[in-house]
Structures are given as structure tokens and as C-alpha cells.
Amino acid sequence: LTPRRGRINEPRDVAIYLCRIIRNDGLRALGQAFGMRGYGPAGNAVERIKKKIGGDLELSYRIEEIRGHLSTGKNLSK
């Protein structure tokens, strides 16, 4: 959850992306939930993941796997 200025935190970005896509949460609400100062960083995280998904097939598969687990309520830990 904790941001580190200048460093990309992919798991956090994916969590923000999934909240936006699955729950349709607003950027302002996401910014507050993830301890950000406004909605800009949340929007940037969503856009970063959208761009990465287009070029990183492995990331795309991992995100779809997480979405599948969330929709079925299965435990993600193995």
C-alpha cells in the first residue's frame, strides 16, 4: 500500500487497476483508499497497468487469473 516516490510498485498498481475495472471505483476514492494525495496518482497507476498489459503477456495472464479468483471467491494463496 505504501507508495515510494520514484519507484514503481506493480502489485499496488495492479490492485488499483482491479478496483477501478471490477468495482468501477472513482479515482478520488482509490486515491484515498491507497493513501495518495488526490486522484492523479491513482489514474497514473491505472494507465501504467493498461499500457503494461498490452506489451506484457505474462502480466496480462496474472491479472486475468486474479480476476478469475476474485469473481469465484477462491483463495489466492497456494
PDB file of N, CA, C and O in Angstrom:
ATOM      1  N   LEU A   1       0.803  -1.211   0.000  1.00  0.00           N
ATOM      2  CA  LEU A   1       0.000   0.000   0.000  1.00  0.00           C
ATOM      3  C   LEU A   1       0.841   1.268   0.000  1.00  0.00           C
ATOM      4  O   LEU A   1       0.434   2.283  -0.566  1.00  0.00           O
ATOM      5  N   THR A   2       2.002   1.219   0.626  1.00  0.00           N
ATOM      6  CA  THR A   2       2.779   2.436   0.801  1.00  0.00           C
ATOM      7  C   THR A   2       3.523   2.809  -0.479  1.00  0.00           C
ATOM      8  O   THR A   2       4.288   2.010  -1.019  1.00  0.00           O
ATOM      9  N   PRO A   3       3.290   4.029  -0.955  1.00  0.00           N
ATOM     10  CA  PRO A   3       3.998   4.468  -2.159  1.00  0.00           C
ATOM     11  C   PRO A   3       5.444   4.817  -1.836  1.00  0.00           C
ATOM     12  O   PRO A   3       5.765   5.236  -0.724  1.00  0.00           O
ATOM     13  N   ARG A   4       6.284   4.641  -2.800  1.00  0.00           N
ATOM     14  CA  ARG A   4       7.677   5.062  -2.667  1.00  0.00           C
ATOM     15  C   ARG A   4       7.987   5.929  -3.872  1.00  0.00           C
ATOM     16  O   ARG A   4       8.071   5.442  -5.000  1.00  0.00           O
ATOM     17  N   ARG A   5       8.149   7.179  -3.629  1.00  0.00           N
ATOM     18  CA  ARG A   5       8.325   8.153  -4.704  1.00  0.00           C
ATOM     19  C   ARG A   5       9.460   7.730  -5.642  1.00  0.00           C
ATOM     20  O   ARG A   5      10.574   7.423  -5.217  1.00  0.00           O
ATOM     21  N   GLY A   6       9.123   7.728  -6.943  1.00  0.00           N
ATOM     22  CA  GLY A   6      10.125   7.401  -7.941  1.00  0.00           C
ATOM     23  C   GLY A   6      10.289   5.911  -8.198  1.00  0.00           C
ATOM     24  O   GLY A   6      11.041   5.522  -9.091  1.00  0.00           O
ATOM     25  N   ARG A   7       9.601   5.074  -7.435  1.00  0.00           N
ATOM     26  CA  ARG A   7       9.714   3.623  -7.635  1.00  0.00           C
ATOM     27  C   ARG A   7       8.350   3.069  -8.014  1.00  0.00           C
ATOM     28  O   ARG A   7       7.327   3.448  -7.444  1.00  0.00           O
ATOM     29  N   ILE A   8       8.356   2.176  -8.973  1.00  0.00           N
ATOM     30  CA  ILE A   8       7.104   1.560  -9.406  1.00  0.00           C
ATOM     31  C   ILE A   8       6.788   0.394  -8.491  1.00  0.00           C
ATOM     32  O   ILE A   8       7.641  -0.450  -8.217  1.00  0.00           O
ATOM     33  N   ASN A   9       5.558   0.358  -8.026  1.00  0.00           N
ATOM     34  CA  ASN A   9       5.082  -0.699  -7.141  1.00  0.00           C
ATOM     35  C   ASN A   9       3.988  -1.447  -7.908  1.00  0.00           C
ATOM     36  O   ASN A   9       2.805  -1.121  -7.809  1.00  0.00           O
ATOM     37  N   GLU A  10       4.413  -2.458  -8.676  1.00  0.00           N
ATOM     38  CA  GLU A  10       3.481  -3.152  -9.565  1.00  0.00           C
ATOM     39  C   GLU A  10       2.298  -3.794  -8.832  1.00  0.00           C
ATOM     40  O   GLU A  10       1.167  -3.651  -9.295  1.00  0.00           O
ATOM     41  N   PRO A  11       2.505  -4.490  -7.718  1.00  0.00           N
ATOM     42  CA  PRO A  11       1.345  -5.072  -7.028  1.00  0.00           C
ATOM     43  C   PRO A  11       0.314  -4.023  -6.614  1.00  0.00           C
ATOM     44  O   PRO A  11      -0.889  -4.258  -6.727  1.00  0.00           O
ATOM     45  N   ARG A  12       0.770  -2.889  -6.144  1.00  0.00           N
ATOM     46  CA  ARG A  12      -0.125  -1.800  -5.754  1.00  0.00           C
ATOM     47  C   ARG A  12      -0.861  -1.253  -6.968  1.00  0.00           C
ATOM     48  O   ARG A  12      -2.063  -0.999  -6.906  1.00  0.00           O
ATOM     49  N   ASP A  13      -0.140  -1.072  -8.076  1.00  0.00           N
ATOM     50  CA  ASP A  13      -0.758  -0.587  -9.299  1.00  0.00           C
ATOM     51  C   ASP A  13      -1.815  -1.564  -9.807  1.00  0.00           C
ATOM     52  O   ASP A  13      -2.881  -1.149 -10.262  1.00  0.00           O
ATOM     53  N   VAL A  14      -1.521  -2.856  -9.728  1.00  0.00           N
ATOM     54  CA  VAL A  14      -2.483  -3.869 -10.161  1.00  0.00           C
ATOM     55  C   VAL A  14      -3.722  -3.826  -9.274  1.00  0.00           C
ATOM     56  O   VAL A  14      -4.841  -3.933  -9.776  1.00  0.00           O
ATOM     57  N   ALA A  15      -3.541  -3.670  -7.970  1.00  0.00           N
ATOM     58  CA  ALA A  15      -4.679  -3.588  -7.049  1.00  0.00           C
ATOM     59  C   ALA A  15      -5.556  -2.382  -7.384  1.00  0.00           C
ATOM     60  O   ALA A  15      -6.782  -2.488  -7.394  1.00  0.00           O
ATOM     61  N   ILE A  16      -4.937  -1.251  -7.656  1.00  0.00           N
ATOM     62  CA  ILE A  16      -5.681  -0.047  -8.023  1.00  0.00           C
ATOM     63  C   ILE A  16      -6.419  -0.282  -9.336  1.00  0.00           C
ATOM     64  O   ILE A  16      -7.594   0.063  -9.464  1.00  0.00           O
ATOM     65  N   TYR A  17      -5.733  -0.866 -10.304  1.00  0.00           N
ATOM     66  CA  TYR A  17      -6.334  -1.167 -11.605  1.00  0.00           C
ATOM     67  C   TYR A  17      -7.555  -2.072 -11.451  1.00  0.00           C
ATOM     68  O   TYR A  17      -8.604  -1.813 -12.042  1.00  0.00           O
ATOM     69  N   LEU A  18      -7.418  -3.129 -10.661  1.00  0.00           N
ATOM     70  CA  LEU A  18      -8.530  -4.062 -10.474  1.00  0.00           C
ATOM     71  C   LEU A  18      -9.710  -3.409  -9.759  1.00  0.00           C
ATOM     72  O   LEU A  18     -10.862  -3.665 -10.108  1.00  0.00           O
ATOM     73  N   CYS A  19      -9.438  -2.581  -8.777  1.00  0.00           N
ATOM     74  CA  CYS A  19     -10.526  -1.861  -8.096  1.00  0.00           C
ATOM     75  C   CYS A  19     -11.262  -0.951  -9.074  1.00  0.00           C
ATOM     76  O   CYS A  19     -12.484  -0.815  -9.012  1.00  0.00           O
ATOM     77  N   ARG A  20     -10.524  -0.344  -9.956  1.00  0.00           N
ATOM     78  CA  ARG A  20     -11.119   0.552 -10.950  1.00  0.00           C
ATOM     79  C   ARG A  20     -11.946  -0.235 -11.960  1.00  0.00           C
ATOM     80  O   ARG A  20     -13.067   0.158 -12.283  1.00  0.00           O
ATOM     81  N   ILE A  21     -11.402  -1.345 -12.460  1.00  0.00           N
ATOM     82  CA  ILE A  21     -12.055  -2.124 -13.509  1.00  0.00           C
ATOM     83  C   ILE A  21     -13.223  -2.950 -12.958  1.00  0.00           C
ATOM     84  O   ILE A  21     -14.318  -2.922 -13.520  1.00  0.00           O
ATOM     85  N   ILE A  22     -13.001  -3.673 -11.878  1.00  0.00           N
ATOM     86  CA  ILE A  22     -14.031  -4.575 -11.356  1.00  0.00           C
ATOM     87  C   ILE A  22     -15.115  -3.816 -10.609  1.00  0.00           C
ATOM     88  O   ILE A  22     -16.303  -4.041 -10.838  1.00  0.00           O
ATOM     89  N   ARG A  23     -14.714  -2.924  -9.720  1.00  0.00           N
ATOM     90  CA  ARG A  23     -15.679  -2.241  -8.860  1.00  0.00           C
ATOM     91  C   ARG A  23     -16.115  -0.889  -9.412  1.00  0.00           C
ATOM     92  O   ARG A  23     -17.071  -0.286  -8.923  1.00  0.00           O
ATOM     93  N   ASN A  24     -15.399  -0.416 -10.444  1.00  0.00           N
ATOM     94  CA  ASN A  24     -15.681   0.882 -11.040  1.00  0.00           C
ATOM     95  C   ASN A  24     -15.548   2.009 -10.013  1.00  0.00           C
ATOM     96  O   ASN A  24     -16.292   2.990 -10.053  1.00  0.00           O
ATOM     97  N   ASP A  25     -14.598   1.858  -9.100  1.00  0.00           N
ATOM     98  CA  ASP A  25     -14.329   2.895  -8.107  1.00  0.00           C
ATOM     99  C   ASP A  25     -13.809   4.155  -8.784  1.00  0.00           C
ATOM    100  O   ASP A  25     -13.096   4.082  -9.785  1.00  0.00           O
ATOM    101  N   GLY A  26     -14.163   5.284  -8.247  1.00  0.00           N
ATOM    102  CA  GLY A  26     -13.669   6.551  -8.756  1.00  0.00           C
ATOM    103  C   GLY A  26     -12.210   6.756  -8.378  1.00  0.00           C
ATOM    104  O   GLY A  26     -11.721   6.187  -7.402  1.00  0.00           O
ATOM    105  N   LEU A  27     -11.533   7.567  -9.155  1.00  0.00           N
ATOM    106  CA  LEU A  27     -10.105   7.802  -8.900  1.00  0.00           C
ATOM    107  C   LEU A  27      -9.880   8.494  -7.556  1.00  0.00           C
ATOM    108  O   LEU A  27      -8.905   8.206  -6.862  1.00  0.00           O
ATOM    109  N   ARG A  28     -10.766   9.389  -7.196  1.00  0.00           N
ATOM    110  CA  ARG A  28     -10.618  10.083  -5.912  1.00  0.00           C
ATOM    111  C   ARG A  28     -10.733   9.084  -4.761  1.00  0.00           C
ATOM    112  O   ARG A  28      -9.940   9.131  -3.820  1.00  0.00           O
ATOM    113  N   ALA A  29     -11.714   8.180  -4.829  1.00  0.00           N
ATOM    114  CA  ALA A  29     -11.893   7.162  -3.780  1.00  0.00           C
ATOM    115  C   ALA A  29     -10.693   6.220  -3.737  1.00  0.00           C
ATOM    116  O   ALA A  29     -10.251   5.823  -2.658  1.00  0.00           O
ATOM    117  N   LEU A  30     -10.169   5.866  -4.900  1.00  0.00           N
ATOM    118  CA  LEU A  30      -8.991   4.990  -4.941  1.00  0.00           C
ATOM    119  C   LEU A  30      -7.776   5.695  -4.336  1.00  0.00           C
ATOM    120  O   LEU A  30      -7.002   5.095  -3.590  1.00  0.00           O
ATOM    121  N   GLY A  31      -7.624   6.967  -4.667  1.00  0.00           N
ATOM    122  CA  GLY A  31      -6.515   7.731  -4.097  1.00  0.00           C
ATOM    123  C   GLY A  31      -6.574   7.754  -2.581  1.00  0.00           C
ATOM    124  O   GLY A  31      -5.552   7.593  -1.915  1.00  0.00           O
ATOM    125  N   GLN A  32      -7.764   7.954  -2.032  1.00  0.00           N
ATOM    126  CA  GLN A  32      -7.927   7.966  -0.578  1.00  0.00           C
ATOM    127  C   GLN A  32      -7.676   6.583   0.010  1.00  0.00           C
ATOM    128  O   GLN A  32      -6.999   6.460   1.030  1.00  0.00           O
ATOM    129  N   ALA A  33      -8.212   5.548  -0.619  1.00  0.00           N
ATOM    130  CA  ALA A  33      -8.070   4.182  -0.104  1.00  0.00           C
ATOM    131  C   ALA A  33      -6.614   3.724  -0.085  1.00  0.00           C
ATOM    132  O   ALA A  33      -6.215   2.947   0.783  1.00  0.00           O
ATOM    133  N   PHE A  34      -5.826   4.204  -1.041  1.00  0.00           N
ATOM    134  CA  PHE A  34      -4.433   3.785  -1.138  1.00  0.00           C
ATOM    135  C   PHE A  34      -3.461   4.829  -0.591  1.00  0.00           C
ATOM    136  O   PHE A  34      -2.259   4.754  -0.844  1.00  0.00           O
ATOM    137  N   GLY A  35      -3.981   5.800   0.156  1.00  0.00           N
ATOM    138  CA  GLY A  35      -3.122   6.767   0.842  1.00  0.00           C
ATOM    139  C   GLY A  35      -2.418   7.748  -0.068  1.00  0.00           C
ATOM    140  O   GLY A  35      -1.289   8.155   0.206  1.00  0.00           O
ATOM    141  N   MET A  36      -3.076   8.129  -1.146  1.00  0.00           N
ATOM    142  CA  MET A  36      -2.471   9.061  -2.098  1.00  0.00           C
ATOM    143  C   MET A  36      -2.997  10.469  -1.853  1.00  0.00           C
ATOM    144  O   MET A  36      -4.022  10.661  -1.200  1.00  0.00           O
ATOM    145  N   ARG A  37      -2.295  11.421  -2.373  1.00  0.00           N
ATOM    146  CA  ARG A  37      -2.699  12.830  -2.239  1.00  0.00           C
ATOM    147  C   ARG A  37      -3.509  13.251  -3.462  1.00  0.00           C
ATOM    148  O   ARG A  37      -3.021  14.012  -4.297  1.00  0.00           O
ATOM    149  N   GLY A  38      -4.710  12.774  -3.569  1.00  0.00           N
ATOM    150  CA  GLY A  38      -5.561  13.135  -4.700  1.00  0.00           C
ATOM    151  C   GLY A  38      -5.780  11.968  -5.638  1.00  0.00           C
ATOM    152  O   GLY A  38      -5.442  10.825  -5.334  1.00  0.00           O
ATOM    153  N   TYR A  39      -6.359  12.288  -6.798  1.00  0.00           N
ATOM    154  CA  TYR A  39      -6.739  11.247  -7.746  1.00  0.00           C
ATOM    155  C   TYR A  39      -5.708  11.023  -8.849  1.00  0.00           C
ATOM    156  O   TYR A  39      -5.754   9.994  -9.523  1.00  0.00           O
ATOM    157  N   GLY A  40      -4.801  11.935  -9.045  1.00  0.00           N
ATOM    158  CA  GLY A  40      -3.805  11.837 -10.123  1.00  0.00           C
ATOM    159  C   GLY A  40      -2.959  10.582 -10.065  1.00  0.00           C
ATOM    160  O   GLY A  40      -2.854   9.880 -11.071  1.00  0.00           O
ATOM    161  N   PRO A  41      -2.352  10.272  -8.932  1.00  0.00           N
ATOM    162  CA  PRO A  41      -1.528   9.062  -8.863  1.00  0.00           C
ATOM    163  C   PRO A  41      -2.324   7.778  -9.116  1.00  0.00           C
ATOM    164  O   PRO A  41      -1.790   6.823  -9.680  1.00  0.00           O
ATOM    165  N   ALA A  42      -3.585   7.747  -8.707  1.00  0.00           N
ATOM    166  CA  ALA A  42      -4.417   6.570  -8.958  1.00  0.00           C
ATOM    167  C   ALA A  42      -4.666   6.426 -10.457  1.00  0.00           C
ATOM    168  O   ALA A  42      -4.591   5.322 -10.996  1.00  0.00           O
ATOM    169  N   GLY A  43      -4.957   7.517 -11.118  1.00  0.00           N
ATOM    170  CA  GLY A  43      -5.145   7.495 -12.566  1.00  0.00           C
ATOM    171  C   GLY A  43      -3.884   7.074 -13.294  1.00  0.00           C
ATOM    172  O   GLY A  43      -3.938   6.329 -14.272  1.00  0.00           O
ATOM    173  N   ASN A  44      -2.747   7.556 -12.809  1.00  0.00           N
ATOM    174  CA  ASN A  44      -1.470   7.170 -13.411  1.00  0.00           C
ATOM    175  C   ASN A  44      -1.225   5.672 -13.255  1.00  0.00           C
ATOM    176  O   ASN A  44      -0.730   5.030 -14.182  1.00  0.00           O
ATOM    177  N   ALA A  45      -1.563   5.109 -12.104  1.00  0.00           N
ATOM    178  CA  ALA A  45      -1.379   3.676 -11.862  1.00  0.00           C
ATOM    179  C   ALA A  45      -2.242   2.861 -12.817  1.00  0.00           C
ATOM    180  O   ALA A  45      -1.781   1.869 -13.382  1.00  0.00           O
ATOM    181  N   VAL A  46      -3.482   3.274 -12.996  1.00  0.00           N
ATOM    182  CA  VAL A  46      -4.387   2.563 -13.906  1.00  0.00           C
ATOM    183  C   VAL A  46      -3.827   2.606 -15.326  1.00  0.00           C
ATOM    184  O   VAL A  46      -3.792   1.582 -16.008  1.00  0.00           O
ATOM    185  N   GLU A  47      -3.397   3.761 -15.769  1.00  0.00           N
ATOM    186  CA  GLU A  47      -2.849   3.898 -17.123  1.00  0.00           C
ATOM    187  C   GLU A  47      -1.554   3.103 -17.300  1.00  0.00           C
ATOM    188  O   GLU A  47      -1.324   2.508 -18.353  1.00  0.00           O
ATOM    189  N   ARG A  48      -0.713   3.096 -16.264  1.00  0.00           N
ATOM    190  CA  ARG A  48       0.535   2.333 -16.323  1.00  0.00           C
ATOM    191  C   ARG A  48       0.251   0.848 -16.563  1.00  0.00           C
ATOM    192  O   ARG A  48       0.890   0.207 -17.398  1.00  0.00           O
ATOM    193  N   ILE A  49      -0.726   0.311 -15.811  1.00  0.00           N
ATOM    194  CA  ILE A  49      -1.054  -1.106 -15.951  1.00  0.00           C
ATOM    195  C   ILE A  49      -1.702  -1.381 -17.304  1.00  0.00           C
ATOM    196  O   ILE A  49      -1.411  -2.404 -17.923  1.00  0.00           O
ATOM    197  N   LYS A  50      -2.565  -0.498 -17.772  1.00  0.00           N
ATOM    198  CA  LYS A  50      -3.174  -0.673 -19.092  1.00  0.00           C
ATOM    199  C   LYS A  50      -2.095  -0.787 -20.172  1.00  0.00           C
ATOM    200  O   LYS A  50      -2.165  -1.649 -21.048  1.00  0.00           O
ATOM    201  N   LYS A  51      -1.106   0.090 -20.095  1.00  0.00           N
ATOM    202  CA  LYS A  51      -0.016   0.055 -21.075  1.00  0.00           C
ATOM    203  C   LYS A  51       0.803  -1.222 -20.942  1.00  0.00           C
ATOM    204  O   LYS A  51       1.163  -1.834 -21.947  1.00  0.00           O
ATOM    205  N   LYS A  52       1.101  -1.628 -19.709  1.00  0.00           N
ATOM    206  CA  LYS A  52       1.900  -2.829 -19.488  1.00  0.00           C
ATOM    207  C   LYS A  52       1.187  -4.083 -19.981  1.00  0.00           C
ATOM    208  O   LYS A  52       1.818  -4.982 -20.537  1.00  0.00           O
ATOM    209  N   ILE A  53      -0.127  -4.143 -19.778  1.00  0.00           N
ATOM    210  CA  ILE A  53      -0.898  -5.312 -20.204  1.00  0.00           C
ATOM    211  C   ILE A  53      -0.759  -5.519 -21.713  1.00  0.00           C
ATOM    212  O   ILE A  53      -0.672  -6.654 -22.181  1.00  0.00           O
ATOM    213  N   GLY A  54      -0.739  -4.435 -22.461  1.00  0.00           N
ATOM    214  CA  GLY A  54      -0.618  -4.526 -23.910  1.00  0.00           C
ATOM    215  C   GLY A  54       0.689  -5.139 -24.367  1.00  0.00           C
ATOM    216  O   GLY A  54       0.733  -5.777 -25.419  1.00  0.00           O
ATOM    217  N   GLY A  55       1.753  -4.963 -23.605  1.00  0.00           N
ATOM    218  CA  GLY A  55       3.058  -5.453 -24.024  1.00  0.00           C
ATOM    219  C   GLY A  55       3.605  -6.600 -23.204  1.00  0.00           C
ATOM    220  O   GLY A  55       4.642  -7.162 -23.556  1.00  0.00           O
ATOM    221  N   ASP A  56       2.946  -6.962 -22.132  1.00  0.00           N
ATOM    222  CA  ASP A  56       3.453  -7.999 -21.232  1.00  0.00           C
ATOM    223  C   ASP A  56       2.388  -9.087 -21.068  1.00  0.00           C
ATOM    224  O   ASP A  56       1.482  -8.975 -20.242  1.00  0.00           O
ATOM    225  N   LEU A  57       2.522 -10.131 -21.871  1.00  0.00           N
ATOM    226  CA  LEU A  57       1.532 -11.208 -21.867  1.00  0.00           C
ATOM    227  C   LEU A  57       1.457 -11.906 -20.513  1.00  0.00           C
ATOM    228  O   LEU A  57       0.374 -12.289 -20.073  1.00  0.00           O
ATOM    229  N   GLU A  58       2.596 -12.072 -19.853  1.00  0.00           N
ATOM    230  CA  GLU A  58       2.619 -12.730 -18.540  1.00  0.00           C
ATOM    231  C   GLU A  58       1.821 -11.920 -17.512  1.00  0.00           C
ATOM    232  O   GLU A  58       1.044 -12.486 -16.743  1.00  0.00           O
ATOM    233  N   LEU A  59       2.010 -10.618 -17.499  1.00  0.00           N
ATOM    234  CA  LEU A  59       1.260  -9.753 -16.586  1.00  0.00           C
ATOM    235  C   LEU A  59      -0.234  -9.828 -16.891  1.00  0.00           C
ATOM    236  O   LEU A  59      -1.057  -9.891 -15.979  1.00  0.00           O
ATOM    237  N   SER A  60      -0.573  -9.822 -18.156  1.00  0.00           N
ATOM    238  CA  SER A  60      -1.969  -9.924 -18.556  1.00  0.00           C
ATOM    239  C   SER A  60      -2.599 -11.219 -18.034  1.00  0.00           C
ATOM    240  O   SER A  60      -3.716 -11.203 -17.518  1.00  0.00           O
ATOM    241  N   TYR A  61      -1.888 -12.329 -18.168  1.00  0.00           N
ATOM    242  CA  TYR A  61      -2.387 -13.614 -17.662  1.00  0.00           C
ATOM    243  C   TYR A  61      -2.536 -13.593 -16.142  1.00  0.00           C
ATOM    244  O   TYR A  61      -3.528 -14.086 -15.605  1.00  0.00           O
ATOM    245  N   ARG A  62      -1.544 -13.017 -15.451  1.00  0.00           N
ATOM    246  CA  ARG A  62      -1.607 -12.956 -13.984  1.00  0.00           C
ATOM    247  C   ARG A  62      -2.814 -12.136 -13.524  1.00  0.00           C
ATOM    248  O   ARG A  62      -3.505 -12.519 -12.580  1.00  0.00           O
ATOM    249  N   ILE A  63      -3.061 -11.021 -14.186  1.00  0.00           N
ATOM    250  CA  ILE A  63      -4.191 -10.175 -13.814  1.00  0.00           C
ATOM    251  C   ILE A  63      -5.506 -10.905 -14.077  1.00  0.00           C
ATOM    252  O   ILE A  63      -6.423 -10.847 -13.258  1.00  0.00           O
ATOM    253  N   GLU A  64      -5.601 -11.588 -15.207  1.00  0.00           N
ATOM    254  CA  GLU A  64      -6.826 -12.340 -15.503  1.00  0.00           C
ATOM    255  C   GLU A  64      -7.030 -13.474 -14.500  1.00  0.00           C
ATOM    256  O   GLU A  64      -8.165 -13.782 -14.135  1.00  0.00           O
ATOM    257  N   GLU A  65      -5.947 -14.089 -14.058  1.00  0.00           N
ATOM    258  CA  GLU A  65      -6.040 -15.145 -13.045  1.00  0.00           C
ATOM    259  C   GLU A  65      -6.580 -14.563 -11.728  1.00  0.00           C
ATOM    260  O   GLU A  65      -7.443 -15.163 -11.087  1.00  0.00           O
ATOM    261  N   ILE A  66      -6.076 -13.419 -11.343  1.00  0.00           N
ATOM    262  CA  ILE A  66      -6.548 -12.761 -10.119  1.00  0.00           C
ATOM    263  C   ILE A  66      -8.019 -12.408 -10.257  1.00  0.00           C
ATOM    264  O   ILE A  66      -8.802 -12.633  -9.335  1.00  0.00           O
ATOM    265  N   ARG A  67      -8.400 -11.856 -11.406  1.00  0.00           N
ATOM    266  CA  ARG A  67      -9.821 -11.514 -11.637  1.00  0.00           C
ATOM    267  C   ARG A  67     -10.695 -12.749 -11.529  1.00  0.00           C
ATOM    268  O   ARG A  67     -11.785 -12.696 -10.960  1.00  0.00           O
ATOM    269  N   GLY A  68     -10.220 -13.860 -12.075  1.00  0.00           N
ATOM    270  CA  GLY A  68     -10.982 -15.102 -12.002  1.00  0.00           C
ATOM    271  C   GLY A  68     -11.160 -15.568 -10.570  1.00  0.00           C
ATOM    272  O   GLY A  68     -12.247 -15.997 -10.180  1.00  0.00           O
ATOM    273  N   HIS A  69     -10.098 -15.486  -9.788  1.00  0.00           N
ATOM    274  CA  HIS A  69     -10.179 -15.880  -8.375  1.00  0.00           C
ATOM    275  C   HIS A  69     -11.119 -14.958  -7.601  1.00  0.00           C
ATOM    276  O   HIS A  69     -11.877 -15.410  -6.743  1.00  0.00           O
ATOM    277  N   LEU A  70     -11.063 -13.673  -7.909  1.00  0.00           N
ATOM    278  CA  LEU A  70     -11.930 -12.722  -7.217  1.00  0.00           C
ATOM    279  C   LEU A  70     -13.399 -12.958  -7.557  1.00  0.00           C
ATOM    280  O   LEU A  70     -14.272 -12.828  -6.700  1.00  0.00           O
ATOM    281  N   SER A  71     -13.660 -13.303  -8.807  1.00  0.00           N
ATOM    282  CA  SER A  71     -15.060 -13.495  -9.199  1.00  0.00           C
ATOM    283  C   SER A  71     -15.637 -14.803  -8.663  1.00  0.00           C
ATOM    284  O   SER A  71     -16.848 -14.910  -8.467  1.00  0.00           O
ATOM    285  N   THR A  72     -14.776 -15.806  -8.424  1.00  0.00           N
ATOM    286  CA  THR A  72     -15.267 -17.075  -7.905  1.00  0.00           C
ATOM    287  C   THR A  72     -15.100 -17.169  -6.390  1.00  0.00           C
ATOM    288  O   THR A  72     -15.643 -18.079  -5.765  1.00  0.00           O
ATOM    289  N   GLY A  73     -14.363 -16.248  -5.802  1.00  0.00           N
ATOM    290  CA  GLY A  73     -14.153 -16.247  -4.361  1.00  0.00           C
ATOM    291  C   GLY A  73     -13.126 -17.271  -3.887  1.00  0.00           C
ATOM    292  O   GLY A  73     -13.079 -17.611  -2.705  1.00  0.00           O
ATOM    293  N   LYS A  74     -12.300 -17.761  -4.821  1.00  0.00           N
ATOM    294  CA  LYS A  74     -11.278 -18.747  -4.439  1.00  0.00           C
ATOM    295  C   LYS A  74     -10.123 -18.062  -3.720  1.00  0.00           C
ATOM    296  O   LYS A  74      -9.862 -16.873  -3.902  1.00  0.00           O
ATOM    297  N   ASN A  75      -9.441 -18.855  -2.896  1.00  0.00           N
ATOM    298  CA  ASN A  75      -8.284 -18.376  -2.166  1.00  0.00           C
ATOM    299  C   ASN A  75      -7.107 -18.258  -3.117  1.00  0.00           C
ATOM    300  O   ASN A  75      -6.828 -19.187  -3.876  1.00  0.00           O
ATOM    301  N   LEU A  76      -6.406 -17.116  -3.087  1.00  0.00           N
ATOM    302  CA  LEU A  76      -5.281 -16.879  -3.978  1.00  0.00           C
ATOM    303  C   LEU A  76      -3.980 -17.501  -3.494  1.00  0.00           C
ATOM    304  O   LEU A  76      -3.085 -17.748  -4.303  1.00  0.00           O
ATOM    305  N   SER A  77      -3.852 -17.758  -2.217  1.00  0.00           N
ATOM    306  CA  SER A  77      -2.595 -18.306  -1.696  1.00  0.00           C
ATOM    307  C   SER A  77      -2.499 -19.784  -2.045  1.00  0.00           C
ATOM    308  O   SER A  77      -3.487 -20.519  -2.025  1.00  0.00           O
ATOM    309  N   LYS A  78      -1.265 -20.197  -2.368  1.00  0.00           N
ATOM    310  CA  LYS A  78      -1.041 -21.597  -2.755  1.00  0.00           C
ATOM    311  C   LYS A  78      -0.107 -22.257  -1.781  1.00  0.00           C
ATOM    312  O   LYS A  78       0.208 -23.438  -1.931  1.00  0.00           O
TER     313      LYS A  78
END
